Amino acid sequence: MKLDINRWLAPTALAAAVSLLCLSARAHDGASPAQLRRLIDQQVGGIHKLKVPAKDEDLPQPRRADGSPDPFFEITEAKRYLGKQLFHDPVRMVRIRPPFGGVPATAQTATCASCHLGEAASKAGTLLNFAAGGEGRHYTDAKGNFIPRRRPRTDLLPRLRDTPLFPGDAMVDALPTLTDIYQTPAGVVSGSPALGRKLTPPFTLLATGRLDALDSVARNAPGAIGAAFNNRLLMGGFAGEPDASPGGLNPFGHPAQENVALLLLDAHRMLEDQSAELQKFATYRKLFRDAFPEEARQADAAGDLNLLINDVTVLRATATFLRTTVTRNTPWDRFLAGDNNALTPRQRRGAKLFFTRASEGGAGCFGCHSGPMLNKQPHDPDVTGAGQFVEENFYNLGLADHPLQALNRAGRNQPGFRDDGRKEVTGRDSDAFKFRVLTLRQLKDARFFFHNGSFTKVRDVVEYFNAGVPQDAQAAAAGTLSRRFAFPRGQGSPRGLGLSPYEVDDLTDFIENGLYDPGFVRHDPNSSTRMFQLSPQDFTYSRFRPDLVALGAADGRPAVDGRPLSGLPQDNDDPLSRRDMGLEFLDVTSQLQISRVESRREHDRQVDVYRLTNNSPTVIDTHLLMIARGLPRQLELENGSGVTSTGDGYHRIFLPEGVLVPGQSIVQRLVFKVRHGRGSPSANYRLELLSGQGNP
């Protein structure tokens, strides 16, 4: 009998064989380094347009007619260093106004960096972003993963009110930060801070999110990476917009970088009052002199320090730091520089999709994400590097609102209020629901995406574009929905990109890993990328800035290694943040019911098993440290995580989700053994429990 092999070959096996052949073909689909570079060069009009300048002074900055840097905006190392210190120092946040709901106890507790963390791609890393009135920074899990965490403070009175967004006994927000409510002769009106400057007097500011108890913005915090490469910043392009625009607030006519620094001084409780605080420090007085020598001469001549240290010099230094916030050492950058092995084969396939038009079978991402920071059009006329296109960089992608817009609907008394993006700035219906194109660098750490924060994985974002189906009906029906999003393959084609799951994986890998730079997160002296947080070179003053150490000591305000020049903690100065950063610990022994459920001998060891129950009405958070106080010297804690400053062993507990809520229990064991030789492992000790990260 002759067998027909085709009858016996299982359909699933045949399908698998075909799939393997397809994968093999895709692995050799022409995405060699040389071919990929040629493709990219053709698509963007020169591969050099994607390369990041190697030196800070060559980054985009306003220039004179002869091409030389304008001294007012020029990038200098002195300005960058000062701006970075200011960005991370809580000392400036002193504009607290109780008549508008400000809480004095929140003064000097937050910074720009409260919502812009290096470990979160210079974004907040949380859906709701809080500066003033917030608490906490992050926690780490047992695998060492960094998890951003900031929430409304629970330790301050008076409590304001309880809403669905802020349940329980915690500070809550009355209005998002960028919303004002005015009383005018025609009635109550609301809008952005720009509206007040354009109202016809008389009018009275009734309420403002810029001065109330809790500082939060009703959009996902944008990253700072690549700020120099756009002429509009913030999601709707508020920063850099001419003052004459309906929603513009640019009284000095500054470029986007200086304008955004001014707007954030106003929004984040720093404007007007910060100068007096900074002038108290001899260290800051020196840094301002170094950064602004002409203003220093004017201040000396007039005997007026306000001519040197003021809101304008602060925003100029901050803008310089923002301009220099770039990544230079990703696999992608090394590939552009000629390293054929910098990108993996999968990442090269992803890059090929990125730079191939959707109508030609690719994803066409480069059509919106080009330039060195992948945040603008590929053919944007580029005299200074920041580009000339404006409206071409804003798109309606059919997205819903950020959850905090619920506060706007309530505060404005407009149940149908929607965040309409660019339209708020320009006043044009043709800009409704359009938001700015952002950089794709460092997104592996970003955690929340789009202005509404509705996506939490890069792959989900890629899938959203692949489907081309808007998530929000009102935004989709506004008449401004981008055809690049909905029908990128052209008129009459199906929605979306039509990529296979394998291609989605390739593209995601390129964006997540090919565009990721560890030097942005952790200091690497061999990397061309600077760490976003203050690095050892920035604040190890005893080694790198002895001049500041001497000044601080003489002034009675010593420069403390590991902290900004004010001596306050970096980024945040609230109790939970200090515990998150390992700067202090909270004794929570009395909040816990401690039950020893078992004590047994295992050969030469003693094992004690405890059930710990949060018996208080408040959350216990960060890490929980079990310390064995008074343990006999001949014994040691075998499963200990370290030793306290007093020599007691402790065991670190990584709490689930970073908290132990009221009524919740966990079971942990402590294992004791004899240090040397034989003997009784009988352990007598007193158990103490601390909340905090780091070593107590």
matplotlib code that plots the C-alpha trace (Angstrom):
import matplotlib.pyplot as plt

x = [0.0, 1.4, 1.1, 0.1, 2.4, 0.3, -2.7, -0.7, 0.9, -1.1, -2.5, -1.1, 2.4, 2.0, 1.0, 4.0, 6.3, 5.0, 5.3, 9.0, 9.7, 8.1, 10.1, 13.3, 12.5, 11.7, 15.0, 16.8, 14.4, 17.0, 17.3, 21.1, 22.9, 24.0, 20.6, 18.8, 21.1, 20.4, 16.7, 16.7, 19.0, 16.5, 13.4, 14.6, 16.7, 20.0, 20.8, 22.8, 19.5, 18.9, 22.2, 22.4, 25.1, 28.0, 28.5, 25.9, 26.9, 25.9, 22.3, 19.5, 19.5, 18.5, 21.1, 21.9, 21.6, 25.3, 24.7, 26.4, 24.6, 22.5, 24.1, 20.8, 19.9, 23.3, 24.1, 27.0, 28.1, 27.6, 24.0, 23.3, 24.8, 22.8, 19.6, 20.0, 20.4, 17.4, 15.3, 15.9, 16.0, 12.7, 13.9, 12.2, 8.6, 7.5, 4.6, 1.9, -1.4, -3.8, -6.7, -6.7, -6.4, -2.6, -1.3, 1.8, 3.1, 3.6, 6.2, 9.6, 8.4, 8.4, 10.3, 10.0, 11.5, 8.5, 6.8, 9.9, 12.0, 15.1, 14.0, 10.7, 12.0, 11.8, 8.1, 6.0, 5.7, 2.2, -1.2, -1.9, 1.1, 1.4, 4.0, 2.9, 0.6, 1.9, 3.9, 6.3, 8.6, 9.0, 9.5, 11.4, 10.1, 12.0, 13.4, 14.8, 12.3, 11.8, 8.1, 7.2, 4.7, 3.3, -0.1, -2.0, -0.6, -2.4, -0.6, -1.8, -4.8, -7.1, -8.7, -10.5, -13.1, -13.7, -14.3, -14.3, -10.8, -9.4, -11.3, -10.5, -8.7, -6.2, -5.6, -7.6, -7.5, -10.1, -8.9, -6.2, -3.1, -3.7, -7.3, -8.4, -11.9, -12.7, -15.6, -16.3, -19.1, -20.6, -20.4, -18.1, -15.6, -12.9, -9.9, -6.1, -3.9, -3.6, -7.3, -6.9, -4.4, -6.9, -10.0, -11.3, -11.1, -12.5, -12.3, -11.4, -9.6, -12.0, -10.2, -7.0, -5.4, -2.0, -2.3, -4.7, -3.6, -2.6, -0.6, -1.6, -2.0, -4.9, -2.6, 0.1, 3.4, 5.4, 9.1, 11.9, 14.0, 14.6, 13.1, 15.6, 14.3, 10.8, 9.5, 6.4, 6.3, 3.7, 1.0, -1.1, 1.9, 1.2, 4.9, 6.4, 3.1, 3.1, 1.5, -1.1, -2.6, -6.0, -4.3, -0.7, 1.1, 4.5, 5.0, 8.7, 8.3, 10.7, 11.3, 9.5, 12.2, 12.3, 8.6, 7.9, 10.3, 8.3, 4.9, 6.1, 7.4, 3.9, 2.2, 4.3, 4.4, 7.8, 7.2, 7.8, 8.9, 11.8, 14.4, 14.5, 15.1, 17.9, 19.7, 20.2, 22.8, 26.3, 26.6, 23.7, 25.0, 28.2, 26.5, 24.3, 27.5, 29.2, 26.1, 25.3, 28.4, 26.8, 23.9, 26.4, 28.2, 24.9, 23.9, 27.2, 27.1, 23.5, 24.1, 20.9, 21.1, 17.7, 19.3, 21.2, 18.9, 15.4, 12.6, 14.1, 17.6, 16.1, 14.0, 17.0, 19.1, 16.3, 15.7, 19.4, 19.2, 16.1, 17.9, 20.7, 18.4, 19.2, 20.3, 23.3, 24.3, 21.4, 21.9, 20.2, 22.8, 25.6, 24.0, 23.8, 27.5, 28.4, 28.3, 26.7, 26.2, 24.5, 21.0, 19.9, 18.4, 14.9, 15.5, 16.8, 13.6, 11.7, 13.7, 13.0, 9.2, 9.7, 11.2, 9.1, 5.9, 2.7, 1.6, 4.7, 4.1, 5.8, 4.6, 5.6, 6.4, 9.2, 6.5, 5.8, 8.8, 11.9, 14.8, 17.5, 14.9, 12.3, 9.7, 9.0, 8.5, 11.3, 11.4, 10.9, 13.0, 15.7, 17.7, 18.5, 17.6, 14.3, 12.5, 10.0, 6.9, 4.3, 0.9, 2.3, 3.5, 0.0, -2.5, -5.9, -5.4, -9.0, -8.1, -10.3, -9.6, -7.2, -9.1, -8.3, -10.4, -13.3, -12.0, -12.4, -15.9, -16.8, -14.8, -15.9, -19.5, -19.4, -20.5, -19.7, -16.2, -13.5, -9.8, -9.6, -5.8, -4.3, -7.6, -7.4, -4.2, -5.1, -8.9, -9.4, -11.9, -9.5, -7.2, -9.7, -8.3, -4.9, -1.8, 1.9, 4.1, 6.5, 9.9, 10.1, 13.4, 13.6, 9.9, 10.9, 10.7, 7.8, 5.0, 2.1, 1.5, -0.4, -1.8, -4.4, -2.1, -4.5, -1.8, 0.8, 2.9, 4.8, 3.4, -0.2, 0.6, 1.9, -1.2, -3.4, -1.7, -1.8, -5.6, -6.3, -9.5, -10.0, -10.9, -13.1, -16.2, -16.3, -12.6, -13.2, -16.2, -14.5, -13.5, -9.8, -9.1, -5.7, -5.8, -2.2, -3.7, -6.9, -5.9, -2.1, -2.1, -4.0, -7.6, -9.7, -7.4, -8.4, -7.9, -4.6, -1.2, -2.0, 1.2, 1.4, 2.0, 5.6, 6.0, 4.4, 6.9, 9.8, 8.7, 8.1, 11.6, 13.2, 11.3, 11.7, 15.3, 16.9, 16.0, 17.0, 20.0, 20.9, 23.2, 20.1, 19.1, 22.4, 25.6, 28.1, 31.4, 32.1, 28.8, 28.2, 24.7, 24.3, 22.2, 19.0, 19.0, 21.8, 24.8, 27.8, 29.7, 26.9, 26.6, 29.7, 30.9, 33.7, 35.4, 34.2, 33.2, 35.4, 34.8, 31.1, 31.9, 34.1, 31.4, 28.6, 30.6, 31.4, 27.8, 26.4, 24.6, 27.1, 26.9, 25.9, 27.2, 24.3, 21.8, 21.0, 22.8, 20.0, 20.6, 17.1, 16.5, 16.6, 13.2, 10.8, 10.9, 7.9, 8.0, 7.1, 9.6, 12.3, 11.5, 11.4, 14.9, 16.3, 16.9, 14.7, 12.6, 9.3, 8.8, 5.6, 5.9, 2.8, 0.7, 1.2, -0.2, 2.8, 2.0, 4.7, 2.8, 5.7, 9.2, 11.2, 14.7, 16.2, 19.5, 21.7, 19.2, 16.2, 13.3, 10.6, 7.5, 5.5, 2.2, 2.2, -1.2, -1.7, -3.9, -4.1, -6.4, -3.5, -1.4, 2.1, 4.2, 7.5, 9.6, 9.0, 12.2, 12.1, 14.9, 16.0, 17.1, 19.4, 20.2, 23.1, 26.4, 27.1, 24.0, 23.3, 20.2, 20.8, 18.1, 19.0, 19.2, 21.8, 22.9, 21.7, 24.0, 23.8, 24.8, 21.4, 20.5, 17.3, 15.2, 13.6, 10.1, 9.0, 5.4, 2.9, 2.2, 4.4, 1.8, 0.3, -3.3, -5.3, -6.4, -3.9, -1.6, 1.7, 3.7, 7.4, 10.1, 13.4, 16.2, 19.0, 22.2, 25.3, 28.1, 31.0, 31.2, 28.6, 26.2, 22.6, 20.8, 18.3, 17.6, 16.2, 15.5, 13.1, 11.3, 11.1, 9.5, 10.4, 9.0, 11.6, 14.0, 17.8, 19.7, 18.5]
y = [0.0, 3.4, 6.1, 9.7, 11.7, 14.8, 13.1, 12.4, 15.8, 17.6, 21.0, 22.6, 21.3, 22.6, 26.0, 26.0, 25.1, 27.9, 30.3, 29.3, 29.9, 33.4, 34.2, 33.1, 35.3, 38.2, 37.7, 38.4, 41.0, 43.5, 45.3, 45.0, 48.0, 49.4, 49.0, 50.5, 53.6, 54.1, 53.9, 56.3, 58.7, 58.8, 59.2, 62.1, 63.9, 63.1, 60.8, 63.6, 65.3, 62.6, 62.9, 64.7, 67.4, 66.0, 69.3, 71.2, 74.5, 73.1, 72.2, 74.4, 77.9, 81.4, 83.0, 86.4, 87.3, 86.4, 82.9, 83.4, 82.5, 85.3, 85.9, 86.3, 82.7, 81.2, 77.8, 77.9, 75.3, 77.8, 78.4, 74.7, 73.8, 76.5, 75.5, 71.9, 72.8, 75.0, 72.3, 69.9, 72.2, 72.5, 75.8, 77.8, 76.7, 79.4, 81.1, 79.9, 81.9, 80.7, 82.9, 80.7, 77.5, 77.3, 75.3, 77.0, 73.6, 72.6, 75.4, 74.2, 70.6, 70.2, 71.1, 70.9, 67.5, 66.3, 65.5, 65.0, 62.0, 60.8, 57.2, 57.9, 59.3, 62.8, 62.4, 61.8, 58.1, 58.3, 59.0, 61.8, 64.1, 66.2, 68.8, 71.1, 69.1, 65.8, 63.2, 60.4, 59.8, 56.0, 52.6, 49.6, 46.0, 42.8, 42.7, 46.1, 47.7, 51.5, 52.3, 56.0, 56.9, 60.3, 61.0, 63.7, 64.3, 62.5, 64.2, 67.8, 69.8, 71.3, 68.5, 70.2, 67.9, 64.4, 63.6, 60.4, 61.3, 61.9, 59.5, 59.3, 61.5, 63.2, 66.6, 67.1, 69.4, 72.2, 73.0, 71.7, 73.9, 75.7, 76.7, 80.1, 81.3, 85.0, 87.3, 89.9, 92.3, 89.9, 87.0, 84.2, 83.0, 80.4, 79.5, 79.3, 81.9, 83.7, 84.5, 86.9, 89.1, 89.4, 90.2, 93.7, 95.2, 95.2, 91.5, 89.5, 86.2, 84.0, 80.7, 79.4, 76.0, 77.8, 78.7, 76.2, 73.3, 70.7, 71.3, 69.0, 69.3, 67.6, 66.1, 63.5, 65.3, 65.6, 64.6, 67.2, 65.2, 67.1, 70.4, 72.3, 70.8, 72.3, 75.8, 75.0, 73.1, 71.6, 69.4, 72.1, 74.3, 76.9, 77.6, 79.6, 80.8, 84.6, 86.7, 88.0, 84.5, 84.0, 81.5, 82.9, 84.0, 85.1, 88.7, 88.7, 87.3, 84.4, 81.2, 78.1, 77.0, 80.3, 80.7, 77.2, 78.0, 81.2, 79.4, 76.7, 79.2, 80.6, 77.3, 75.6, 78.1, 79.8, 83.1, 86.3, 84.8, 82.5, 85.2, 86.2, 82.6, 82.1, 85.3, 83.9, 81.4, 82.5, 79.3, 80.4, 84.0, 82.6, 80.4, 83.3, 85.4, 82.7, 82.2, 85.9, 88.1, 91.1, 91.1, 90.7, 93.8, 95.7, 94.4, 95.5, 99.0, 99.5, 97.7, 95.7, 91.9, 91.7, 92.7, 89.4, 87.0, 87.3, 85.4, 86.2, 84.9, 81.9, 81.0, 81.6, 79.2, 76.6, 76.9, 76.2, 73.0, 72.0, 72.7, 70.4, 67.5, 65.0, 61.4, 60.7, 57.2, 54.9, 51.9, 54.1, 56.9, 54.4, 52.9, 56.3, 56.8, 53.7, 50.8, 48.0, 45.9, 48.6, 47.5, 43.8, 42.3, 42.7, 46.3, 46.9, 45.4, 47.7, 50.7, 49.7, 49.7, 53.1, 54.7, 53.0, 54.7, 53.0, 53.0, 50.9, 48.3, 50.1, 52.1, 55.5, 56.8, 59.1, 61.2, 62.8, 61.6, 62.8, 65.1, 64.2, 63.8, 62.1, 64.8, 66.7, 66.6, 65.2, 68.2, 70.9, 74.0, 74.0, 77.2, 77.0, 73.3, 74.0, 74.0, 76.4, 74.2, 74.8, 73.4, 70.5, 69.1, 68.8, 66.0, 64.7, 61.0, 60.5, 60.4, 60.8, 63.2, 62.8, 61.8, 65.1, 67.0, 66.0, 68.8, 71.2, 70.2, 70.7, 73.9, 75.6, 74.4, 73.0, 69.4, 69.1, 70.6, 68.8, 69.3, 70.4, 70.7, 73.1, 74.9, 76.3, 78.1, 79.3, 79.6, 77.8, 75.1, 73.5, 72.8, 71.0, 67.9, 68.3, 67.6, 68.0, 65.2, 64.2, 62.5, 58.7, 58.5, 56.8, 55.6, 52.3, 54.1, 56.5, 54.2, 56.4, 57.7, 60.3, 63.5, 61.4, 58.7, 56.0, 53.6, 52.1, 50.1, 51.1, 48.0, 49.2, 52.5, 50.8, 48.6, 51.7, 53.2, 49.8, 49.6, 53.3, 53.3, 56.3, 55.7, 58.7, 59.5, 63.2, 63.7, 61.5, 63.5, 66.9, 67.0, 67.2, 63.5, 62.9, 60.8, 59.8, 58.0, 56.6, 55.8, 56.0, 53.7, 56.2, 57.0, 53.8, 51.6, 49.8, 51.6, 51.5, 50.2, 46.6, 45.3, 41.7, 40.8, 40.1, 43.5, 45.1, 43.3, 44.5, 48.1, 48.0, 46.6, 49.4, 52.1, 50.6, 49.3, 50.9, 54.4, 53.8, 55.3, 54.0, 57.0, 59.2, 57.2, 56.3, 58.3, 56.8, 58.8, 57.1, 58.0, 61.1, 61.4, 63.2, 61.8, 63.8, 63.7, 65.5, 63.2, 62.6, 65.2, 67.7, 67.4, 65.8, 69.3, 68.1, 66.6, 68.6, 72.0, 72.8, 76.5, 76.0, 74.1, 77.0, 79.6, 77.6, 77.0, 80.7, 81.6, 79.2, 77.2, 74.4, 72.6, 69.1, 66.3, 64.4, 67.3, 70.5, 73.6, 74.5, 71.4, 70.2, 66.7, 66.4, 66.9, 66.6, 67.4, 65.7, 62.8, 60.1, 61.3, 61.4, 57.8, 56.8, 58.3, 56.6, 59.9, 59.0, 56.2, 56.1, 53.8, 52.0, 49.3, 50.7, 50.6, 46.9, 43.9, 41.6, 37.9, 35.2, 32.3, 29.8, 29.4, 26.3, 24.9, 23.7, 22.1, 25.0, 27.7, 29.3, 30.2, 32.7, 33.2, 36.4, 37.7, 41.4, 43.2, 46.8, 47.6, 51.4, 53.5, 54.7, 53.1, 51.8, 52.4, 52.1, 49.2, 47.6, 46.8, 44.2, 45.0, 42.5, 44.8, 43.5, 40.2, 38.4, 39.1, 35.4, 35.3, 36.8, 37.3, 34.8, 36.2, 39.8, 42.5, 44.5, 46.0, 49.3, 52.1, 50.7, 47.2, 45.5, 43.2, 43.8, 42.1, 44.1, 43.5, 44.6, 45.5, 44.5, 47.6, 49.5, 49.6, 47.7, 49.0, 49.0, 45.5, 43.8, 41.1, 39.7, 36.7, 36.9, 34.7, 35.6, 33.0, 33.2, 31.3, 31.1, 33.3, 30.9, 27.3, 25.5, 26.6, 27.3, 29.4, 30.6, 34.2, 36.8, 40.2, 43.0, 43.5, 47.0, 47.9, 50.9, 52.3, 53.5, 52.5, 52.5, 51.5, 52.7]
z = [0.0, -1.0, 1.6, 0.6, 2.9, 2.4, 4.0, 7.1, 7.5, 10.1, 9.0, 12.1, 11.3, 7.7, 9.1, 11.4, 8.6, 6.4, 9.4, 9.9, 6.3, 6.5, 9.6, 7.9, 5.0, 7.3, 9.1, 5.8, 4.4, 3.3, 6.6, 6.6, 8.2, 4.9, 3.2, 6.2, 6.3, 2.6, 3.1, 6.0, 4.1, 1.2, 3.5, 5.6, 3.0, 4.7, 7.6, 9.2, 10.1, 12.7, 14.5, 17.9, 18.1, 20.2, 22.1, 24.1, 22.5, 19.1, 20.3, 18.9, 20.4, 19.1, 17.0, 15.7, 12.0, 11.5, 12.9, 16.2, 19.4, 20.9, 24.3, 26.0, 25.2, 24.6, 26.1, 28.5, 31.0, 33.9, 32.9, 32.4, 35.8, 37.6, 35.8, 36.7, 40.4, 40.3, 38.5, 41.4, 44.4, 46.5, 48.0, 45.3, 45.9, 48.3, 46.4, 48.8, 48.9, 51.6, 50.3, 47.2, 49.2, 49.4, 52.5, 54.1, 55.2, 51.6, 51.0, 49.8, 49.3, 45.5, 42.4, 38.6, 39.1, 41.2, 37.9, 35.7, 37.0, 35.2, 36.0, 34.2, 30.9, 32.5, 32.9, 36.0, 35.5, 37.1, 35.7, 38.2, 38.6, 41.7, 42.8, 45.7, 48.0, 46.8, 48.7, 47.7, 44.8, 44.1, 45.5, 44.3, 44.2, 45.1, 41.5, 41.8, 39.4, 39.9, 40.3, 40.5, 43.2, 44.1, 45.6, 47.5, 51.0, 53.8, 56.7, 56.4, 57.7, 56.8, 54.7, 51.9, 50.5, 49.2, 45.6, 43.5, 42.2, 45.7, 48.1, 51.8, 54.2, 51.8, 50.3, 47.1, 44.2, 43.6, 40.0, 37.7, 37.8, 34.5, 35.1, 36.4, 37.3, 37.0, 38.0, 35.2, 34.7, 32.3, 34.7, 35.8, 33.1, 33.1, 31.1, 31.2, 32.9, 29.6, 29.7, 32.6, 30.7, 27.8, 29.8, 29.8, 33.3, 35.8, 36.7, 39.8, 40.1, 42.1, 42.0, 40.5, 40.1, 40.2, 43.9, 45.5, 47.8, 45.3, 42.2, 39.4, 35.6, 33.8, 31.2, 31.3, 32.1, 28.9, 29.0, 28.9, 26.4, 23.2, 24.4, 22.3, 19.0, 18.9, 18.6, 20.7, 23.9, 26.2, 24.8, 23.1, 22.2, 24.9, 25.4, 22.5, 21.2, 20.5, 23.2, 20.7, 20.2, 22.0, 24.4, 24.3, 27.4, 26.3, 27.5, 26.7, 23.3, 24.2, 22.3, 23.6, 26.1, 28.0, 27.7, 29.2, 32.1, 32.8, 32.6, 35.0, 37.5, 37.5, 37.6, 40.2, 43.1, 42.4, 40.5, 42.4, 45.7, 44.8, 44.3, 47.9, 48.9, 46.4, 47.4, 51.0, 49.7, 48.9, 46.8, 44.6, 44.5, 43.0, 40.5, 39.2, 38.9, 36.9, 34.6, 34.1, 34.3, 32.7, 35.1, 37.9, 36.9, 36.7, 40.2, 41.6, 40.1, 41.4, 44.7, 43.9, 43.9, 42.4, 39.1, 39.2, 40.9, 39.6, 37.8, 34.3, 35.1, 36.8, 33.7, 31.4, 33.4, 33.6, 29.8, 29.2, 31.3, 29.3, 26.0, 27.0, 28.1, 25.3, 24.9, 22.7, 23.4, 22.4, 20.1, 17.5, 17.9, 17.6, 14.5, 12.9, 13.7, 11.8, 14.3, 12.3, 15.5, 17.6, 16.6, 16.8, 13.7, 15.2, 16.0, 12.4, 11.1, 13.4, 12.2, 8.6, 9.3, 11.1, 8.1, 5.4, 4.4, 5.4, 1.7, 1.0, 3.7, 6.6, 9.6, 8.4, 11.9, 10.5, 8.9, 12.3, 14.3, 12.7, 13.5, 16.1, 18.9, 16.6, 17.5, 14.3, 10.5, 8.4, 6.1, 8.6, 7.5, 10.1, 10.4, 14.2, 14.8, 16.5, 13.1, 11.5, 11.2, 13.9, 13.1, 11.1, 14.5, 16.0, 15.4, 16.5, 17.2, 18.5, 22.2, 25.3, 28.2, 31.0, 34.2, 36.0, 33.4, 35.7, 38.0, 35.1, 34.4, 38.1, 38.7, 35.5, 36.0, 32.4, 32.4, 28.7, 29.0, 26.9, 26.6, 23.0, 22.9, 20.4, 20.0, 23.5, 22.4, 18.9, 19.2, 15.8, 15.3, 12.8, 15.8, 18.0, 19.8, 18.3, 20.5, 19.9, 18.6, 21.3, 21.3, 21.2, 23.0, 26.4, 26.3, 27.8, 31.2, 30.5, 31.8, 30.6, 27.1, 25.2, 26.8, 28.6, 29.9, 28.8, 27.5, 29.8, 27.3, 24.2, 22.4, 23.2, 21.6, 18.5, 18.4, 18.6, 15.5, 13.8, 14.3, 13.4, 15.4, 17.6, 21.3, 21.7, 19.5, 20.1, 19.2, 16.1, 15.0, 15.3, 11.7, 12.6, 13.0, 11.3, 8.2, 8.9, 12.0, 10.6, 7.0, 6.8, 3.7, 1.7, 0.4, 0.0, 2.1, 5.3, 8.6, 10.3, 9.3, 8.7, 10.4, 11.5, 15.2, 14.4, 12.8, 15.8, 18.0, 15.8, 15.8, 19.6, 20.2, 18.1, 20.0, 23.5, 23.3, 20.2, 21.5, 25.1, 26.9, 30.4, 30.9, 31.2, 34.3, 35.9, 35.9, 33.5, 33.3, 29.9, 28.3, 26.2, 27.8, 31.1, 33.9, 34.2, 38.0, 39.9, 39.3, 41.6, 39.5, 40.1, 43.8, 45.2, 46.1, 48.4, 45.3, 42.3, 43.7, 46.8, 46.0, 46.8, 50.0, 51.2, 50.4, 52.0, 55.2, 55.5, 54.9, 57.5, 54.8, 53.9, 50.6, 51.5, 49.3, 47.7, 47.9, 46.0, 47.2, 49.6, 51.6, 51.0, 49.5, 45.7, 44.0, 47.0, 50.7, 52.2, 54.8, 52.3, 49.7, 52.3, 53.3, 49.6, 49.1, 52.3, 54.1, 57.1, 58.5, 60.4, 63.3, 62.6, 65.3, 67.2, 64.0, 63.5, 65.3, 65.6, 66.1, 66.3, 64.8, 64.9, 66.5, 65.6, 65.5, 62.2, 63.2, 64.3, 63.3, 65.0, 62.7, 63.9, 61.8, 62.2, 61.0, 60.7, 60.4, 59.8, 62.8, 62.2, 60.0, 57.8, 55.1, 55.9, 52.8, 51.0, 52.4, 55.8, 57.8, 60.5, 63.0, 65.6, 68.4, 71.1, 69.4, 71.3, 69.6, 68.9, 66.7, 63.3, 61.2, 58.3, 56.0, 56.9, 54.3, 56.1, 59.4, 60.9, 62.0, 65.5, 64.4, 64.5, 61.7, 59.7, 57.1, 54.3, 53.2, 49.7, 50.3, 47.6, 45.4, 47.9, 50.7, 53.5, 53.8, 57.0, 57.9, 55.5, 56.8, 55.6, 56.9, 57.2, 58.8, 60.5, 60.5, 63.1, 63.3, 65.4, 63.9, 64.5, 65.6, 67.6, 70.2, 71.0, 68.4, 71.0, 70.0, 72.4, 70.8, 70.5, 67.2, 65.7, 62.4, 60.3, 57.1, 54.6, 51.8, 52.1, 55.2, 58.6]

ax = plt.figure().add_subplot(projection="3d")
ax.plot(x, y, z, "-o")
ax.set_aspect("equal")
plt.show()
